[in-house]
Amino acid sequence: MSERTVHETAKAAKDASRALALLSEDRRNAVLEAMAVALGEAHHELLAANAEDHAAATKMKHDGELSAAAVERLKVDKAGLAEMVKQVRAVAALADPLGRKLDAIELDSAGPKGAKAGLHMEKVSVPLGVLAVIFEARPDAVTQIAALALKSGNAVILKPGREVERTAAALVRVLRETLAAQGLPRDAVSLVTGRERALELLGESKLVDLVIPRGSKTLVDYVQANTRIPVLGHSEGICHIYVDRSCDEAMAMRVIEDAKCDYPAACNAVETVLVHREIAKLFLPKLAKGLHERGVTMHCDDETFAITTGSGMFSAHDAGVDDGSDGSTNATGTSGGIVPTDDWAGQPHAMVAPGGAFSARDAGGGDGSDGSAGATGTGGGIVPTDDWAGQPHAMVAPGGAFSANDASGGDGSDGSDGSDGSAGATGTSGGIIPTDDWAGQPHALRAPTGVVHAVHTATVKGKICRAKDWDKEYGALELGLAVVDSIDAAIAHIHKYGSAHTESIITNDAAAAERFLLEVDAASVMHNASTRFADGFRYGFGAEVGISTSKFHARGPVGLEGLTTTKYVLRGNGHAAGDYRGEGAKAFTHRRPGGATA
């Protein structure tokens, strides 16, 4: 297969598509069942191939060539393979998409010279022909697309991303062997690999009937710019949820957490949540806390940032650095700079460092042992309780005036001699200066009362930062949060920054819901439901070849119907078009079944 040219592969696929178009529904379903059985029996081979892909992809991630989300998408385990088999059978169970009578019109009730047989037209569904599907790190795309293609009488040429080539090759090998065993052309399912061969495939406009790119906006843009073949694809999946002023808060938080956290890398994951201003101050802190616990980074507009960080539940940090010291999230998603505060009432203005290294001291002492100043008369208030030379000393100062410092300094530049926090030669008190490296030490966070709370990085997940833009598909545990004045503002924001993919409203106001569903221009619009429902399998299509944000041919999750086109079939009895024009012309009846006039 790999030795053939792309043109030869496309020509063989075209020939195979014509054979598939003639198969009965029962025959096509039998082939799909045989494929499901073969996939289950080949699980050792398939999982071994995927393990090789996963190992190579993990290295690519470490080298910065592949995202963590892509590595996660390409992994297949026993449960994942079982789901792939299940989807093949689900497609076989669907109604036949071919030969459906979509319309019927009687053009004339009689034939020439009074013949009884009239002229009748029918519009019926037929296969497209040859599909070329270019996809990234999704092994299940192979089985979903192949099943949908065969059920709809189409041949398919698959071009996987290099990160999943071994798995795709193993899957296609099983499918081709099954086709041959069923007495059908192997070339109903084919594989091409490599960027150059993909470009050649995009040039086969006389043999390939439809190209479907499944992946990033970069992939979709590349395909659209390099082919004359019709392209069915979507741009970025910038999906929104608007939380209206009349809503069930618990429902809203549940739906939002599902839409973001169920599968962040999916194109139907929510990327921006808009909250009505009337409920923002009460709702946003609760939402932010829940998202934080799930490890979600929140990119906020100024108002949302002020509400969430001023709620007393979180401490805000800038997102400019990603080592965790500024509250950013690292690659594991476990570090950050926002944690819920405890009840600080009555607590000493101090922190407890690892091993009890610090304790609270009354500032009234004056011998230096409690951290107060000596002869200079300037006060301190916190000192180490034991000797842990060289370790950072986390100190508390009202207004955030002090930070962590190594205790070894003594030149007066930090205001201390390094031992008791008393003043040095410069006469400055305190004994604490900023440090730029905690080297794995707990991150000190300042609570509204001025109390510092030490939190180990492993317990911190999410963070809050200011949003830089609103037209970004994060594809990860990151989410935009913004306050809007009204449903009008929400719809305007969606139309300005959205990608016409999937939009949802959470509200108990039926009129607001219906207005949103009517006015929002997107492939899927929802009321009180997670955007994650925008999926061919969940919609009852068995599976999908992709989601289209185009308004031509197919829109939304594309299942079997999107893989068919139409054919007009006329049946007459010697009818001639000239009989219906000029003097004495016959008249068209243009009647549909039931007597309605077309």
Disulfide bonds with the S-S distance in Angstrom:
none
